[in-house]
Amino acid sequence: MPSFHNLSIKYKLTWLGVLTSASALILACAVFVAYDVRNFYDDMVRSAATQAKIIGYNSAATILFIDPHSASETLAALSTEPDIIAAGIYTRDGKLFASYAATRSSSTAATSLPKALTLRADGHRFEKRYLELWRQIIFERKVIGTVVIQTSLDAMRVRLLQYIAIALLVLLISTLGSIAVSLWFQRRISRPILDLAATAKSVTDDKDFSVRARAESRDEIGQLVETFNEMLARIQEQNEELQKSRDELEQRVIERTAQLENANKELESFSYSVSHDLRAPLRSIDGFSQAILEDYSDKLDAEGQADLRRVRAATQRMGQLIDDMLDLSRVTRAKITREQVDLSALVRALGAELQKVEPERKIDFIVAPGLTADGDPRLLRIALENLLRNAWKFTGKHPTAKIEFGITQNNGNSAYFVRDDGAGFDMAYANKLFGAFQRLHAMTEFNGTGVGLATVQRIISRHGGRVWAEGEVEKGAIFYFTL
């Protein structure tokens, strides 16, 4: 059975009416029964007190003349009272002088009267099955004995059962009437709300904002329906405007895509032009400069030879810049093909290649085993090669160095890192590390074009990750990246 808050509003209204009327009726019945029971108990006490007073008045002489037989006859008069189940007269010293016990069969039987009684002031008490009341017998202002009367509570129990039966019958009739009235009212209250809910569901399912709910009244529900219809009309207008904007945007996207394709084609043409048309003059300059140095060195003084060497160094540096620009362009436009890449094996291979180039360097390579990642193997190789070359370069002025590749946790995510103990950098300039052609060291300290880390940043970004660095001057640097 569904919980109350999941029921339809018509059932909630019905239950509300039924529970309200039933609660009011039960409360009224409870108050009435409690009041009647209280009055019944008071009447029982008053009746028993009257009987005790009469018996005490008629028994005074029998106690004074020590006539238990007459006292028993006086108590026998209580047989006319159907609710009295036992009675007794006690002398001044508390001994039972005479007693009476009802002989009729009853579901309630009083306990035996005590043989002795401690004299006490007038009073009464309710036991589980009977009322016990005691009154002093006074003669000439002296207490000469006590009368004890026990009255059955069966009549009260019968009366309570009758009240409960009547209350249940009234509750049943009232509940049926309440259900009928609630059903009549809930149809007129819940129907507009149910129609509104059905309209809202239709709008949600069909995405048709042209439908409207029916307003059948001018009350709060009618105002709600009118407000809902106004909201639908406004949404419909906004959707029409949005669709119009979407169509225009799609057309603009088509136009911009065509423009980007043309721009890419022009960029490719430019790249080929740079690759072939610019490299050829540079090679010529470098080649003729070398030829002059070799063939006419005896005709040039030292200053002239130095100038030619500077020309050759500049052309070679410009050629390297062109190559780096082309590599950066290719990385940006290259298509990514993802697969599982063994980064540990890749780093070990790159480290071995660097060691072959400069075997005299004392480098301690530390590579964490079994590190893999999902990415493009060619681009990840380029990124790791640039990071390792960067570490190799900036540890070049130390007689011994350490380069480490591993993994750590950063804000709950795995981050790979390349750490070195080389020249490091000032963290105040960390934001310039990954900019193209940005350098934190002079060419006279460390060579390079400033494109390697920019290439790393673009590769990692294309993989959906990020790269950052930490360092301290002459204490090394650590480059982190995520994929």
C-alpha positions in Angstrom: 0.0 0.0 0.0 1.5 3.4 -1.0 2.4 5.8 1.8 0.1 8.7 2.6 2.3 11.4 0.9 2.2 9.3 -2.3 -1.6 9.0 -2.5 -3.6 11.0 -5.0 -5.0 14.3 -3.7 -8.6 13.0 -3.9 -7.8 10.2 -1.5 -5.9 12.6 0.8 -9.0 14.9 0.9 -11.2 11.9 1.7 -8.9 10.7 4.4 -8.7 14.2 5.8 -12.4 14.5 6.2 -12.8 11.0 7.6 -10.0 11.3 10.1 -11.1 14.8 11.2 -14.7 13.8 11.9 -13.6 10.5 13.5 -11.0 12.2 15.7 -13.6 14.8 16.9 -16.2 12.1 17.6 -13.7 9.9 19.5 -12.6 12.8 21.6 -16.3 13.8 22.3 -17.1 10.2 23.3 -14.0 9.9 25.5 -14.9 13.1 27.4 -18.5 12.0 27.8 -17.5 8.5 29.1 -14.9 10.0 31.4 -17.5 12.4 32.8 -20.1 9.7 33.3 -17.7 7.3 34.9 -16.6 10.0 37.3 -20.3 10.8 38.2 -21.0 7.0 38.6 -18.1 6.6 41.0 -19.3 9.6 43.0 -22.8 8.2 43.2 -21.5 4.8 44.3 -19.5 6.5 47.1 -22.5 8.6 48.2 -24.9 5.6 48.1 -22.4 3.4 50.1 -21.9 6.3 52.6 -25.6 6.6 53.1 -26.0 2.9 53.7 -23.1 2.9 56.2 -24.6 5.8 58.1 -28.0 4.1 58.4 -26.4 0.8 59.5 -24.2 2.6 62.0 -27.2 4.5 63.5 -29.2 1.2 63.8 -26.2 -0.8 65.1 -25.2 1.5 68.0 -27.4 -0.2 70.5 -26.4 -3.7 69.5 -22.8 -2.8 70.0 -23.4 -1.3 73.4 -25.5 -4.3 74.6 -23.1 -6.7 72.8 -25.8 -8.2 70.6 -24.1 -9.6 67.5 -27.3 -11.4 66.3 -29.2 -8.1 66.1 -26.3 -6.5 64.3 -26.2 -9.3 61.7 -29.9 -8.8 61.1 -29.3 -5.1 60.6 -26.6 -6.0 58.0 -28.9 -8.5 56.3 -31.1 -5.6 55.3 -28.3 -4.8 52.7 -29.5 -7.9 50.6 -31.9 -5.5 48.9 -28.9 -3.7 47.4 -27.7 -5.8 44.4 -24.3 -4.1 44.2 -23.3 -4.6 47.8 -21.2 -7.8 48.1 -20.1 -7.7 51.7 -20.3 -5.6 54.9 -19.1 -5.7 58.5 -19.4 -4.1 61.8 -16.3 -3.7 64.0 -16.1 -2.9 67.7 -14.2 -0.1 69.2 -11.1 -2.3 69.7 -11.2 -3.3 66.0 -12.6 -6.8 66.3 -15.2 -8.1 63.8 -18.6 -7.9 65.6 -21.0 -8.9 62.7 -20.7 -9.5 59.0 -22.7 -9.9 55.8 -21.9 -11.5 52.5 -24.0 -11.7 49.4 -25.1 -15.2 48.6 -26.1 -14.6 45.0 -23.8 -15.9 42.2 -21.6 -13.2 40.8 -18.6 -12.9 38.6 -17.1 -10.6 41.2 -16.5 -11.9 44.7 -15.1 -9.7 47.4 -12.2 -10.7 49.5 -13.0 -11.9 53.0 -13.5 -9.2 55.6 -10.6 -8.9 57.9 -11.1 -10.3 61.5 -9.6 -7.2 62.9 -9.6 -3.5 61.8 -7.5 -0.6 62.8 -9.8 2.3 63.6 -9.3 5.1 61.2 -11.2 8.2 60.0 -14.0 8.0 57.5 -12.9 7.2 53.9 -13.0 4.9 50.9 -10.8 3.3 48.3 -11.3 1.6 44.9 -9.9 -1.8 44.5 -9.6 -3.7 41.2 -13.1 -5.3 41.6 -14.9 -3.4 44.3 -15.3 -0.1 46.2 -14.6 -0.4 49.9 -16.0 2.3 52.2 -15.8 2.7 56.0 -17.6 5.0 58.4 -17.3 5.4 62.2 -20.2 4.6 64.5 -20.6 7.4 67.0 -22.8 7.4 70.1 -22.9 10.4 72.3 -19.9 11.9 70.5 -17.8 8.8 71.1 -16.6 6.3 68.5 -17.9 2.9 69.5 -17.2 1.0 66.2 -16.8 1.1 62.4 -19.0 0.0 59.5 -17.3 -1.4 56.4 -19.2 -1.9 53.1 -17.8 -3.4 49.8 -19.7 -2.5 46.6 -19.1 -4.4 43.3 -17.9 -2.5 40.2 -19.7 -4.9 37.8 -22.4 -2.4 37.1 -19.7 0.1 36.0 -18.1 -2.4 33.7 -21.4 -3.3 32.1 -22.1 0.4 31.7 -18.7 1.0 30.1 -19.2 -1.9 27.6 -22.5 -0.4 26.6 -20.9 3.0 26.1 -18.1 1.4 24.0 -20.7 -0.4 21.8 -22.7 2.7 21.4 -19.6 4.8 20.6 -18.4 2.2 18.0 -21.8 2.2 16.3 -22.0 6.0 16.2 -18.4 6.1 14.9 -19.2 3.6 12.2 -22.3 5.5 11.1 -20.5 8.9 11.3 -17.5 7.5 9.3 -19.7 6.3 6.5 -21.4 9.6 6.4 -18.1 11.5 6.5 -16.8 9.3 3.6 -19.9 10.2 1.5 -19.6 13.9 2.3 -15.8 13.9 1.7 -16.2 12.1 -1.7 -18.7 14.8 -2.7 -16.4 17.6 -1.7 -13.2 16.1 -3.0 -14.6 15.7 -6.5 -15.2 19.5 -6.6 -11.9 20.4 -5.0 -9.5 17.8 -6.5 -10.8 17.6 -10.0 -9.3 20.9 -11.1 -6.0 20.0 -9.4 -6.0 16.6 -11.1 -6.8 18.2 -14.5 -3.9 20.6 -13.8 -1.6 17.7 -13.0 -2.6 15.8 -16.1 -1.9 18.9 -18.2 1.5 19.3 -16.6 2.3 15.6 -17.3 1.2 15.9 -20.9 3.4 19.0 -21.4 6.4 17.1 -19.8 5.9 14.0 -21.9 5.0 15.5 -25.2 6.9 18.8 -24.9 3.8 20.5 -26.3 3.4 23.9 -24.7 0.4 24.8 -26.7 -2.0 22.9 -24.4 -3.9 24.7 -21.7 -5.5 23.6 -18.4 -9.2 24.4 -17.7 -10.1 27.0 -15.1 -13.5 26.1 -13.5 -13.5 28.6 -10.6 -12.3 31.9 -9.4 -10.8 30.6 -6.1 -7.1 30.0 -5.4 -7.1 26.8 -7.5 -8.6 28.8 -10.5 -5.9 31.4 -10.0 -3.3 28.7 -10.0 -4.6 27.3 -13.3 -4.6 30.7 -14.9 -1.0 31.3 -13.7 0.0 27.9 -15.0 -1.5 28.7 -18.4 0.3 32.1 -18.5 3.5 30.3 -17.7 2.9 27.8 -20.6 2.2 30.7 -22.9 5.5 32.4 -21.9 7.5 29.2 -22.2 6.0 28.7 -25.7 7.0 32.2 -26.7 10.5 31.6 -25.3 10.8 28.3 -27.1 9.9 29.8 -30.4 12.4 32.6 -29.9 15.0 30.0 -28.8 14.3 27.8 -31.8 14.8 30.8 -34.0 18.0 31.6 -32.3 19.1 28.0 -32.6 18.5 28.0 -36.3 20.5 31.2 -36.7 23.3 29.8 -34.5 23.4 26.6 -36.5 23.8 28.6 -39.6 26.5 30.7 -38.0 28.3 27.5 -36.9 28.2 26.2 -40.4 29.6 29.4 -41.7 32.3 29.5 -39.0 33.2 25.9 -39.6 33.7 26.6 -43.2 35.9 29.6 -42.3 37.9 27.5 -39.9 38.4 24.8 -42.5 39.7 27.4 -44.9 41.9 28.9 -42.2 43.3 25.4 -41.4 44.0 24.9 -45.0 45.8 28.2 -45.2 47.7 27.3 -42.0 48.8 24.0 -43.6 49.9 25.9 -46.7 51.8 28.3 -44.5 53.4 25.4 -42.6 54.6 23.9 -45.9 55.8 27.3 -47.0 57.7 27.7 -43.7 59.1 24.2 -44.0 60.3 24.5 -47.5 60.6 28.1 -48.6 62.1 29.5 -45.4 64.4 26.6 -44.6 66.1 26.7 -48.0 67.4 30.3 -47.6 68.5 29.5 -44.1 70.4 26.5 -45.2 72.0 28.6 -48.0 73.1 31.2 -45.5 74.5 28.6 -43.1 76.2 26.7 -45.9 77.8 29.8 -47.6 78.9 31.1 -44.2 80.6 27.8 -43.5 82.2 27.8 -47.0 83.6 31.3 -46.4 85.0 30.3 -43.1 86.6 27.2 -44.6 87.8 28.7 -48.0 88.7 32.3 -47.0 89.6 32.0 -43.4 93.2 33.2 -44.2 91.7 36.4 -45.8 89.4 37.2 -42.8 90.6 38.6 -39.5 89.4 37.2 -36.2 86.5 39.7 -35.9 85.2 38.7 -39.4 85.4 35.0 -38.6 83.5 35.6 -35.3 80.8 37.5 -37.2 80.3 34.7 -39.6 80.1 32.2 -36.7 77.4 34.4 -35.2 75.5 34.4 -38.5 75.7 30.6 -38.6 74.5 30.3 -35.0 71.6 32.7 -35.7 70.5 30.8 -38.8 70.7 27.5 -37.0 68.7 29.0 -34.1 66.1 30.3 -36.5 65.9 26.9 -38.1 65.3 25.3 -34.7 62.6 27.9 -34.0 60.9 27.0 -37.3 61.0 23.3 -36.5 59.6 23.9 -33.0 56.8 26.0 -34.4 55.9 23.3 -36.9 56.0 20.7 -34.1 53.7 22.8 -31.9 51.3 23.3 -34.8 51.2 19.5 -35.5 50.6 18.7 -31.8 47.7 21.1 -31.7 46.0 19.7 -34.9 47.0 16.0 -34.6 44.1 13.5 -34.2 44.2 11.7 -30.8 44.0 7.9 -30.9 43.6 6.6 -27.3 45.0 3.3 -26.1 46.7 1.9 -23.0 50.2 3.3 -22.8 53.0 1.9 -20.5 54.4 5.2 -19.2 57.1 3.5 -17.1 58.6 1.6 -20.1 58.4 4.8 -22.2 60.3 6.9 -19.7 63.0 4.2 -19.3 63.4 4.1 -23.1 63.7 7.9 -23.3 66.1 8.0 -20.4 68.3 5.4 -22.2 68.4 7.6 -25.3 69.4 10.7 -23.4 72.2 8.7 -21.7 73.5 7.6 -25.0 73.8 11.2 -26.2 75.9 12.2 -23.2 77.3 9.0 -21.7 79.6 11.0 -19.5 76.7 12.5 -17.4 76.2 10.9 -14.0 72.4 10.7 -13.9 70.4 8.5 -11.4 67.1 7.6 -13.2 64.4 6.5 -10.9 61.2 5.2 -12.6 58.2 3.9 -10.7 57.2 0.5 -12.2 53.9 -0.4 -13.8 52.5 3.1 -14.4 50.1 3.1 -17.3 47.6 5.6 -18.8 44.9 5.9 -21.4 46.0 8.2 -24.2 47.7 8.8 -27.5 51.0 6.9 -27.4 52.7 9.3 -29.9 51.7 12.5 -28.2 52.4 11.1 -24.7 55.9 10.2 -25.9 56.4 13.8 -27.1 55.2 15.2 -23.8 57.4 12.9 -21.7 60.4 13.5 -24.0 60.1 17.2 -23.5 59.7 16.9 -19.7 62.7 14.6 -19.5 64.8 16.8 -21.8 63.9 19.7 -19.7 65.1 17.9 -16.5 68.2 16.7 -18.3 69.0 20.2 -19.5 68.6 22.0 -16.1 70.7 19.4 -14.2 73.5 19.8 -16.7 75.6 22.1 -14.4 75.6 19.6 -11.5 78.3 16.9 -11.5 75.7 14.3 -10.4 71.9 14.5 -10.7 68.7 12.6 -10.1 65.7 12.5 -12.3 62.6 10.7 -11.0 59.3 9.7 -12.6 56.4 8.5 -10.5 52.8 9.0 -9.4 51.1 10.8 -6.4 47.7 11.9 -5.2 46.5 15.5 -5.7 43.0 16.4 -4.4 41.9 12.8 -4.7 43.1 12.3 -8.2 46.2 10.6 -9.5 48.9 12.9 -10.8 52.1 11.8 -12.6 55.3 13.7 -12.0 58.9 14.3 -13.3 61.2 15.5 -10.6 64.8 16.7 -10.8 67.3 18.3 -8.5 68.7 20.8 -11.0 68.6 24.6 -11.4 64.9 24.9 -10.4 63.1 28.2 -10.8 61.5 31.1 -8.9 57.8 30.3 -8.2 57.0 34.0 -8.8 57.5 33.3 -12.6 55.7 29.9 -12.6 52.9 31.3 -14.8 55.3 31.8 -17.6 56.6 28.3 -17.8 54.1 26.9 -20.2 53.9 29.9 -22.6 55.3 29.5 -26.1 58.8 31.0 -26.4 58.8 32.0 -22.7 62.2 31.5 -21.0 63.2 31.9 -17.3 66.9 31.5 -18.0 69.2 33.4 -20.4 70.5 31.6 -23.5 74.0 31.9 -22.1 72.9 29.7 -19.1 70.8 27.1 -20.9 70.0 26.7 -24.6 66.5 26.1 -26.0 63.6 27.9 -27.7 61.0 27.9 -25.0 58.6 25.7 -26.9 59.0 22.3 -25.1 56.9 23.0 -22.1 54.2 24.8 -24.2 54.0 21.6 -26.3 53.6 19.6 -23.1 50.8 21.8 -21.9 48.9 21.5 -25.2 49.3 17.7 -25.3 48.0 17.3 -21.7 45.2 19.7 -22.3 44.1 17.8 -25.4 43.9 14.7 -23.2 41.6 16.5 -20.8 44.2 16.9 -18.0 46.2 19.7 -16.6 49.9 20.3 -16.0 51.6 22.5 -13.3 55.0 22.9 -11.7 56.7 23.6 -8.4 60.3 24.6 -7.9 62.9 26.4 -5.9 66.1 28.0 -7.2 69.0 25.6 -7.2 66.9 23.0 -5.4 65.2 21.4 -8.5 61.8 21.4 -10.0 58.8 19.0 -10.2 56.3 18.9 -13.0 52.9 17.3 -12.4 50.3 16.3 -15.0 47.0 14.5 -15.0 45.2 12.6 -17.8 
